[in-house]
Amino acid sequence: VRMSYGVWPASRLEATRIVVPVGCLYTPLKKIAAMPPALAYDPVRCNGCAGVLNPYCQIDFRTKLWTCPFCQTRNHFAPHYAENISEHNLPAELIPQFTTVEYELQQAPQSGPPVFLFVVDTCLDEEEMDELKDSLQQTLNLIPEDSLVGLITFGTHVMVHELGFTECPKSYVFRGTKEYPAQKVQDLLGILPAGRGGMQSQQAQQQAQASAREPAVGRFLLPISECSFTLESILEDLQRDPWPVPSDQRTQRCSGVALSVAVGLLESAYSRQGARIMTFIGGPATTGPGMIVGRPKTEAIRSHTDMQKNNAAHMKPAQQFYNSLAERAVASSHVVDIFACSLDQIGLLEMKACCEKTGGLIV
């Protein structure tokens, strides 16, 4: 472990004078000669800051209390610790020579397979569309076979593709001019909300039987090993948005609604489990929530001068919309990535909260 500072700030004033944030560089699985075997129990945590019991804690063997060096909170030892601990009988995590120990967690949370939801813009030129489809097909060959994948395409409207329906291409269409909360997405797709890790409770299964609904996994999210042929067929046949575009207007692109539907789908399928929404955008949103410019070309996209003079009419509503999407994604442990390729602005200033708050990538 390498810390950014050798001394911990002793007061709030000293903390405000730190130029580099306090942090450490940790190398997991590094072989250390003097490290003991993995401890077959959960770590003892501080009730105040959740810090872990370590050799730098102050131990009161008479009252069976220990003081956290981070927040100075006094904590009681668990009964099995209090009965056996003494100055001559210390657990491994309190021995000064063992500053690094590993634990075998007894109640480790269940983690499912990785989830990738592709959100693809179809308002692209033919050449760009072909390059994007080729890149997506290459990506499908690189991700693990047990990964769950889904596909949403958007242009004038949003289309959620049901990969589990193999007889013919099937998709659910959402209007590109209105926002869809998670409950509305569940109702329109006919899916049930799942518990943590995509596991459904007995009550949810009973509701499924009563309402004839099915979980999203198996319909809209499938392992890549089971739906690779269906997904590649959809990508090969994917065409530009068919709605006509007058010469004096911009393409009708509902990027915000597509992200809203994607977040709602993952909230319903894999809430509080890691998943990625990989968004591929080729231009600015021109319709629906999150739009940054209107369709008429006579309306110029916002500039720095417009922002300084508060003349960017769509900017604040769009930022509020994408901030709310980012908060929903963070609450569900989901990441939003944005892959943008356009000579024109795509509205990244308004959309950046989706990546910054969720830890996503902007390429």
Salt bridges, closest charged atoms under 4 A:
ASP121 OD2 - ARG253 NE 2.62
ASP130 OD1 - LYS133 NZ 3.90
GLU162 OE1 - LYS170 NZ 3.38
GLU162 OE2 - ARG219 NE 3.30
ASP187 OD1 - ARG213 NH2 2.78
GLU267 OE1 - ARG328 NH2 2.90
GLU299 OE2 - HIS314 NE2 3.09
GLU327 OE2 - LYS357 NZ 3.90
ASP337 OD2 - ARG276 NE 2.77
GLU350 OE2 - ARG302 NE 2.82
